[in-house]
Amino acid sequence: MLRRRELIGSALALGLLPAAASRAQDVASFHRAAFDARTLPELLQALKLAAPQASPEVVLQGPELHEDGAVVPLNLSCSAPGVRQLLLCIDRNPSLLAALFEPGAAVEPRFSTRVKMQQTSTVRALAVLQDGRVLQAAREVKITLGGCLGAADIVGAERTVQPTLIRVQAAPGGALVRALMKHEMESGQRKDEDGRPIPAWHIQEVVARLNGQPVLQAQWGTSVSKNPFLQFNLKGAKPGDTVALAWADNRGGRRSDEVTFAAAT
């Protein structure tokens, strides 16, 4: 079940609360200390988590060798009951935590996304269970060309918020949702022509809704790739249902889009 913070977060992402309250809640709800962590012990301390235990119930899939570190596809899931959170971590990136997913009862704890990797690194999937246990899977992903700098196509120019592309397809027990968000996801690791740091600019919070009810909240750091991709499964979704996705970034940018789950033809 999503907590009160998550329900408020979904309203914020959809612009349903006043601007002043929105800014205050964004600061309060985003796990800033967790995304600032550089090591696993720091991350565990920030989120008050127990030490992780290796488990076959957590599955992390990704390439053994990938040429372009700017776009590395990863899948993470957990088959254990009572999954509260799924975390995606990259040990040798400037920020360890790449993404944090908090699925509601209507969302399977299984996600696909794409990340930036600075260099060859151990990648970890951590599953936080309702009973407080933390399960883990880890694998090494070798990178030929690092992509953590995440060069944006537009620097210093006005950026236009574009629609999120959402596709909903029938799947066993519900629906498969694929979404492509248009965002530069500036990492904060680059410098401009004068040698000045380019500030980070990235999506921080994502909320998915089914028929107006929040079913998933995610928080992202600077390691998620440009134009973020997200895939997840909705349990019990049926043709005619409305699926919406809203996001908010660290500069106050927002976007909300929705589609109707159409019957297969």
Residue, then its C-alpha position, 0 to 999 in steps of 0.5 A: m500500500l502506498r504511504r501518505r507521502e506517496l499520495i501527496g507526491s502524486a498530487l504534486a507531480l500532477g500540479l494539484l497542490p499550490a506552488a509553495a506547498s509543492r516546493a516544500q513537499d518536493v524537498a521533504s519527500f525526495h531521498r536526497a541523502a540516499f542519492d548523495a551516498r557514494t558507498l553502500p554503507e552510506l546508502l543503507q544508513a541514509l535509508k535506515l536499511a539492514a545489510p543486504q543478503a544475496s538471494p536468488e529471489v532477486v533477479l538483475q539482468g543486463p549486458e555483460l559487455h556494453e559499448d555505450g555507457a550512456v544507455v545501459p539497459l537493465n531489468l530488476s525484479c523480486s519474487a519474494p512476497g512483501v516487496r516494499q522497495l526495489l533499488l538500483c545501484i551502480d557502485r562506481n558511478p559518482s552517485l551510487l543510487a540510480a533509481l528507487f521504485e516503490p510499487g503499490a499492490a497493483v504493480e509487480p515488483r519488476f522494472s526495466t530502465r536504462v542508466k548511464m555508467q561511467q566505467t565498468s562496475t558492479v551493478r546491484a538490485l536491492a529488494v527491501l521487504q515489509d519485514g525489514r529484510v534486504l535481499q540483493a543480486a549483483r553483477e558486473v557490467k563491463i563498459t567500453l565507452g563511459g557515458c556518465l557525463g551524459a552530454a545534453d543536446i541543449v545546453g543553456a537554451e530554453r528546453t520545452v517539456q514534451p509529452t511522455l510516450i506511453r504504450v499499454q499492452a495486454a499481458p497475463g493478469g493485466a497489462l504491460v506498460r512502457a513509457l518514454m519520457k522526454h528529458e535531457m537528464e543532465s548529470g551535473q558532471r560536465k562543464d561548459e566551454d568556459g570550464r564552469p560546471i553545468p548543474a544537474w537537471h534530472i527527473q526526481e519523482v515519477v508517479a503512475r496512476l491507474n484510473g486516477q489512483p496512484v499505484l507506483q512511485a519512483q525516485w531517480g538520480t542523475s544516473v538514469s539515461k537521457n529520455p528515460f525509459l520505464q517498463f512495468n506490469l499492472k496487475g488487474a488492468k483491463p481494456g478501458d482503464t486509464v493509465a497515467l504517468a507524471w514526473a517532476d524534476n529538480r528544477g520544477g519542471r513537470r509533465s503528466d500524460e495518460v492513455t486509455f488501455a485499448a482492447a486488442t484488435 
